[in-house]
Amino acid sequence: MEPPLGSPSRRRVPWQGLLLTVSLLTFWNPPAAAQLSVESVPLNAVEGKHVLLLAHNVPQDTTGYSWYKGDTVGSSYRIVSYVIDIQESITGPAYSGRETIYPNGSLLFQNVTLKDTGYYMLQIIRKNFDNKEVTGQLRVYLAQPSIHASSSTVTEDKDSVVLTCLTNDTGISIRWIFNNQSLQVTERMQLSQDNISLSINPVERGHAGGYQCEVSNPVSHSKENAPGVPVGAIAGIVIGVLAGVALVAALGCVLFLRRTGRANGQRDLREQQPPKSISGECPSPRSLS
């Protein structure tokens, strides 16, 4: 005989299903909504390059965007706005002429400068007037400087050389480095008032090596390697005018410089010791004439 419809065995089924549902709800959480965010592309920019502040996860009910300089919303800080329905951008007081806003809310900076470094606020305008704000950051670093040398070949105790640090940046400080250490200005050296130029007059053997200029501001710094100052001996010029076998023998005893290349672009010149003659001593220029 089958149990009645209202028997306990039949009533357990709904409770089992309910327990199973409660168990699933306990161990499963719905995925969180994607958060509105701003990403700088690239993350760190060099002066003169383009940077995009890319907007992620913009709500679908967005009707417009506004970008502000800084981390607060204020009319005087507004860079540019965009109205989606009419596809029109409206510039604000903080617009520099280098910014472009896109229909997805992203903001492009062209030819960034150090002054562009800082925070930027994106305001999302929605149909229900529940506006949202998110902050992005732009990091701009100094461009790599370069060095110009007034001469590539100089003579010890006779010639001078001027090294000039070339940079388009303003409001920066310049520091000179010699052989990977801060340059100690000696009696024969002179720095210009702004440290852009380093003059050595006259050069001596101790001045041979690798020179670097380092430019810096409160948020970044950059440095460039310079060619080593080529330093030679006066005797090399005197002996160099001789001819024939005597010239070959004499040049073997003259101190000369060898140029070497490195992967990082730095070039050093070092004196190479001359070979000795068969007698163990170098002949004098007078004995070879």
C-alpha positions as CSV (number, residue, x, y, z in Angstrom):
1,M,0.0,0.0,0.0
2,E,1.4,3.4,-1.0
3,P,1.8,6.1,1.6
4,P,-0.6,9.0,1.5
5,L,0.3,12.1,-0.4
6,G,0.8,14.0,2.9
7,S,3.2,11.4,4.4
8,P,6.5,12.6,5.9
9,S,8.5,10.7,3.2
10,R,7.0,12.9,0.5
11,R,7.3,16.1,2.5
12,R,11.1,15.8,2.8
13,V,11.8,16.4,-0.8
14,P,11.1,20.2,-0.8
15,W,13.3,20.6,2.3
16,Q,16.2,18.8,0.6
17,G,15.9,21.1,-2.4
18,L,15.8,24.2,-0.1
19,L,19.0,23.0,1.8
20,L,20.7,22.5,-1.6
21,T,19.8,26.0,-2.6
22,V,21.1,27.5,0.6
23,S,24.3,25.6,0.3
24,L,24.9,27.0,-3.3
25,L,24.2,30.5,-2.2
26,T,26.7,30.1,0.6
27,F,29.6,29.1,-1.6
28,W,28.8,31.3,-4.7
29,N,28.9,35.0,-4.9
30,P,28.0,36.9,-8.1
31,P,30.9,38.6,-9.8
32,A,31.5,42.2,-8.7
33,A,30.7,44.9,-11.2
34,A,33.8,46.1,-13.0
35,Q,35.2,49.3,-11.5
36,L,35.6,52.5,-13.4
37,S,39.4,53.2,-13.8
38,V,41.9,55.3,-15.7
39,E,45.2,53.9,-17.0
40,S,48.2,55.9,-18.3
41,V,49.6,54.5,-21.6
42,P,52.6,54.4,-21.4
43,L,52.9,54.3,-17.6
44,N,55.9,56.6,-17.6
45,A,56.3,59.1,-20.5
46,V,59.3,60.9,-21.8
47,E,59.1,64.6,-22.7
48,G,57.9,65.2,-26.2
49,K,56.0,61.9,-26.5
50,H,52.3,61.2,-26.6
51,V,50.4,59.8,-23.6
52,L,46.8,58.4,-23.4
53,L,44.8,58.4,-20.2
54,L,42.7,55.4,-21.1
55,A,39.2,55.0,-19.5
56,H,38.1,51.5,-18.5
57,N,34.6,50.1,-17.7
58,V,32.6,53.2,-18.5
59,P,28.9,52.7,-17.6
60,Q,26.6,52.1,-20.6
61,D,24.2,54.8,-19.6
62,T,26.9,57.5,-19.9
63,T,25.8,60.7,-21.7
64,G,29.1,62.6,-21.5
65,Y,32.5,63.1,-20.0
66,S,34.6,65.9,-18.5
67,W,38.3,65.9,-17.7
68,Y,39.8,68.2,-15.0
69,K,43.4,69.1,-14.2
70,G,44.1,67.9,-10.6
71,D,42.1,65.6,-8.4
72,T,39.0,67.7,-7.8
73,V,36.1,68.8,-10.0
74,G,36.1,72.6,-10.6
75,S,35.1,74.8,-13.5
76,S,38.5,76.6,-13.6
77,Y,40.3,73.2,-13.8
78,R,38.2,71.8,-16.6
79,I,40.3,70.7,-19.7
80,V,37.6,69.4,-22.1
81,S,34.1,67.9,-22.1
82,Y,32.4,65.5,-24.6
83,V,28.7,65.2,-25.2
84,I,27.9,61.7,-26.6
85,D,24.5,62.5,-28.2
86,I,25.8,65.3,-30.4
87,Q,29.4,64.0,-30.6
88,E,30.9,67.3,-29.7
89,S,33.8,68.3,-27.5
90,I,33.9,71.6,-25.5
91,T,37.2,72.9,-24.2
92,G,37.6,74.5,-20.8
93,P,40.0,77.0,-19.1
94,A,42.7,74.4,-18.5
95,Y,42.8,73.3,-22.2
96,S,46.3,73.7,-23.6
97,G,45.6,72.8,-27.3
98,R,47.4,69.5,-26.9
99,E,44.6,67.4,-25.5
100,T,42.1,65.3,-27.5
101,I,39.1,63.6,-26.0
102,Y,37.6,60.4,-27.5
103,P,34.0,59.1,-27.6
104,N,35.0,56.4,-25.1
105,G,36.1,59.0,-22.5
106,S,39.9,58.6,-23.0
107,L,42.1,61.7,-23.1
108,L,45.2,62.0,-25.4
109,F,48.1,64.3,-24.5
110,Q,50.5,65.3,-27.4
111,N,54.1,66.4,-26.8
112,V,53.9,66.1,-23.1
113,T,56.1,68.4,-20.9
114,L,57.3,68.2,-17.3
115,K,54.4,70.6,-16.4
116,D,51.9,67.9,-17.4
117,T,53.0,65.7,-14.6
118,G,50.2,65.2,-12.0
119,Y,46.7,63.9,-11.4
120,Y,43.7,64.2,-13.7
121,M,40.0,63.7,-12.8
122,L,37.6,62.1,-15.2
123,Q,33.9,62.8,-14.5
124,I,31.3,60.4,-16.0
125,I,27.9,62.1,-16.6
126,R,25.0,59.5,-16.5
127,K,21.4,59.6,-17.6
128,N,20.2,59.2,-14.0
129,F,22.4,62.0,-12.9
130,D,24.4,59.6,-10.6
131,N,27.7,60.9,-11.9
132,K,30.9,59.1,-11.1
133,E,34.5,60.4,-10.8
134,V,37.8,58.6,-11.1
135,T,41.4,59.9,-10.9
136,G,44.4,59.0,-13.1
137,Q,48.0,60.0,-12.9
138,L,50.4,61.2,-15.6
139,R,54.2,60.8,-15.0
140,V,56.5,62.7,-17.4
141,Y,60.3,62.3,-17.2
142,L,63.2,64.3,-18.6
143,A,64.4,63.5,-22.1
144,Q,67.9,62.1,-22.5
145,P,70.5,64.9,-22.8
146,S,73.5,64.7,-25.1
147,I,77.1,66.1,-24.9
148,H,79.1,68.0,-27.5
149,A,82.9,68.1,-27.3
150,S,84.7,71.1,-28.9
151,S,87.5,68.8,-30.0
152,S,88.1,65.1,-30.4
153,T,91.9,65.3,-30.3
154,V,93.8,67.5,-27.9
155,T,97.5,67.7,-26.8
156,E,98.6,67.6,-23.2
157,D,99.5,70.9,-21.6
158,K,98.7,72.8,-24.8
159,D,95.1,72.4,-26.0
160,S,91.8,72.9,-24.2
161,V,88.4,71.2,-24.5
162,V,84.9,72.4,-23.8
163,L,82.1,69.8,-23.0
164,T,78.6,71.1,-23.4
165,C,75.5,69.4,-22.0
166,L,72.7,69.7,-24.6
167,T,69.1,69.7,-23.3
168,N,65.9,71.3,-24.2
169,D,64.6,71.3,-20.6
170,T,64.4,74.5,-18.5
171,G,64.2,74.9,-14.7
172,I,66.6,72.0,-14.1
173,S,69.9,71.4,-12.5
174,I,73.0,69.9,-14.2
175,R,75.7,67.8,-12.5
176,W,78.9,66.5,-14.1
177,I,80.2,63.0,-13.4
178,F,83.8,61.8,-14.1
179,N,84.6,58.1,-14.2
180,N,81.2,57.3,-12.5
181,Q,82.0,59.7,-9.6
182,S,80.8,63.3,-9.0
183,L,83.3,65.6,-10.7
184,Q,85.8,67.4,-8.5
185,V,86.6,70.7,-10.2
186,T,90.3,71.2,-10.3
187,E,92.5,74.2,-11.0
188,R,92.4,73.7,-14.8
189,M,88.6,73.2,-14.9
190,Q,85.8,75.8,-15.1
191,L,82.1,75.4,-15.0
192,S,79.7,77.9,-16.6
193,Q,77.2,79.6,-14.2
194,D,74.4,77.2,-15.2
195,N,76.8,74.2,-15.3
196,I,75.9,73.6,-18.9
197,S,79.5,73.9,-20.1
198,L,82.7,72.3,-18.6
199,S,86.0,73.8,-19.8
200,I,89.4,72.2,-19.3
201,N,92.3,74.4,-20.1
202,P,94.9,73.0,-20.7
203,V,94.2,69.3,-20.6
204,E,96.5,66.8,-18.9
205,R,96.7,63.1,-18.7
206,G,94.6,63.0,-15.5
207,H,91.7,64.4,-17.4
208,A,91.4,61.3,-19.6
209,G,88.3,59.3,-18.9
210,G,84.5,59.1,-19.1
211,Y,82.5,62.3,-18.6
212,Q,78.7,62.4,-18.0
213,C,76.2,65.2,-17.6
214,E,73.2,64.6,-15.4
215,V,70.1,66.7,-15.7
216,S,67.5,66.5,-12.9
217,N,64.3,68.1,-11.6
218,P,62.2,67.4,-8.5
219,V,60.7,64.3,-10.0
220,S,63.2,62.7,-12.3
221,H,66.7,62.7,-13.6
222,S,68.6,61.6,-16.7
223,K,72.2,61.5,-17.7
224,E,74.3,61.0,-20.9
225,N,77.7,59.7,-21.4
226,A,80.4,61.8,-23.0
227,P,83.4,60.7,-25.0
228,G,86.6,60.5,-22.9
229,V,88.8,63.5,-23.3
230,P,91.6,62.4,-25.7
231,V,94.9,63.3,-24.3
232,G,98.3,62.8,-26.1
233,A,101.9,63.6,-25.6
234,I,103.7,66.5,-27.3
235,A,106.4,64.2,-28.2
236,G,104.0,62.3,-30.5
237,I,103.7,65.3,-32.8
238,V,107.4,66.0,-32.9
239,I,108.3,62.4,-33.7
240,G,105.4,62.1,-36.1
241,V,107.1,64.3,-38.7
242,L,110.0,61.9,-39.1
243,A,110.2,59.5,-42.1
244,G,111.1,56.0,-43.0
245,V,112.2,53.3,-40.6
246,A,113.1,55.9,-38.0
247,L,109.4,57.1,-38.0
248,V,108.1,53.5,-37.4
249,A,110.6,53.0,-34.5
250,A,109.8,56.3,-32.9
251,L,106.1,55.9,-33.1
252,G,106.5,52.6,-31.2
253,C,107.7,54.5,-28.2
254,V,105.2,57.3,-28.2
255,L,102.3,57.2,-25.8
256,F,99.1,57.0,-27.8
257,L,95.4,56.7,-27.1
258,R,93.0,53.9,-28.0
259,R,89.3,54.5,-28.5
260,T,87.0,51.8,-27.1
261,G,83.2,51.4,-27.5
262,R,80.8,50.2,-24.8
263,A,77.3,49.0,-24.9
264,N,75.9,51.9,-23.0
265,G,77.3,54.4,-25.4
266,Q,80.2,55.6,-23.2
267,R,83.6,55.9,-24.8
268,D,86.8,56.1,-22.8
269,L,90.3,56.7,-24.0
270,R,93.2,55.3,-22.0
271,E,96.9,55.5,-22.6
272,Q,98.5,52.3,-23.8
273,Q,102.1,51.7,-22.7
274,P,104.5,51.6,-25.7
275,P,106.6,48.6,-26.5
276,K,110.3,48.8,-25.8
277,S,113.0,48.5,-28.4
278,I,115.5,45.6,-28.6
279,S,117.9,47.5,-26.4
280,G,115.1,47.9,-23.8
281,E,114.9,51.7,-24.1
282,C,113.2,54.0,-26.5
283,P,115.5,56.0,-28.8
284,S,115.2,59.8,-28.5
285,P,113.9,61.8,-31.4
286,R,117.3,63.5,-31.9
287,S,119.0,60.1,-32.3
288,L,116.6,59.1,-35.1
289,S,117.0,62.2,-37.2
